[in-house]
């Protein structure tokens, strides 16, 4: 059970495949367009349940409860050594 006011991520289907643009690549057209939003859970719930969250700016959005205490998973990739000295060459 995930308690009310817990920071969570929900998932909401914005467009079903049939509603998506015909100008998209074939593989993209075949999947729904998904929105993921983080916010504070408005009521106790279980993962996978339809819930409402209140975002940091106060919007209330509904969707399926997906993740408890979500974090960012992205990066800017591995270090490129050649780029580390750009702008510092004059010091030598």
Helices and strands as residue ranges (DSSP letters): E 7-15, G 17-19, H 26-29, E 33-41, E 50-54, E 60-68, H 81-84, G 89-91
